[in-house]
Amino acid sequence: MIGRIAGTLIEKNPPQLLIDCQGVGYEVDVPMSTFYHLPPNGEKVVLLTHLAIREDAHVLFGFATAEERATFRQLIKISGVGARTALAILSGMSAADLAQAVSLQEAGRLTRVPGIGKKTAERLLLELKGKLGADLFTPVSAAGGNAAHGDILHALLALGYSEKEASAALKSVAADVGVSEGIKLALKALSKS
């Protein structure tokens, strides 16, 4: 219905903005990831929007990027996840970070977001699998190697290594190495660091 808004930024009261569009002031709720990149009051601003119509209110949500808005729309499709929860998730982590967490099935990253418990995080991972993560992040692309590198990365993450450590260790593993040998080589590289 309202897909984009362009106007002068009048007020910033996190998470709500007031944007003047030719004399009409629109209240727009934004995630903190968008809020941090806003211009000062009195400057022009352009946001992609999503209009949520409820029984008691019409609420306009604004996003700096199409990726954020698409992620928001995927989140609110999930049963039990409302617009406020979706905004909290996008305020706590970027759309790319969420996609990566979904791809790697890391519930721990989601539980760091205020208001997201373990059960909700696991449900989000299950419902979003293949809808976000597969498109935006794959372990193979992060590892820069073949399909075995993705399995090696998953194994290292399961052993408790951070993504940064696991990715660094993968650089020492040749592209033609099998999974079990690759894990051994990566662990050897990690023990030296």
Stockholm file with secondary structure:
# STOCKHOLM 1.0

chainA/1-193         MIGRIAGTLIEKNPPQLLIDCQGVGYEVDVPMSTFYHLPPNGEKVVLLTHLAIREDAHVLFGFATAEERATFRQLIKISGVGARTALAILSGMSAADLAQAVSLQEAGRLTRVPGIGKKTAERLLLELKGKLGADLFTPVSAAGGNAAHGDILHALLALGYSEKEASAALKSVAADVGVSEGIKLALKALSKS
#=GR chainA/1-193 SS CCCEEEEEEEEEETTEEEEEETTEEEEEECCHHHHTTCCCTTSEEEEEEEEEECSSCEEEEEESSHHHHHHHHHHHTSTTCCHHHHHHHHHHSCHHHHHHHHHHTCHHHHHTSTTCCHHHHHHHHHHHTTTSHHHHCCHHHHHTSCHHHHHHHHHHHHTTCCHHHHHHHHTTSCTTCCHHHHHHHHHHHHHHC
#=GC SS_cons         CCCEEEEEEEEEETTEEEEEETTEEEEEECCHHHHTTCCCTTSEEEEEEEEEECSSCEEEEEESSHHHHHHHHHHHTSTTCCHHHHHHHHHHSCHHHHHHHHHHTCHHHHHTSTTCCHHHHHHHHHHHTTTSHHHHCCHHHHHTSCHHHHHHHHHHHHTTCCHHHHHHHHTTSCTTCCHHHHHHHHHHHHHHC
//
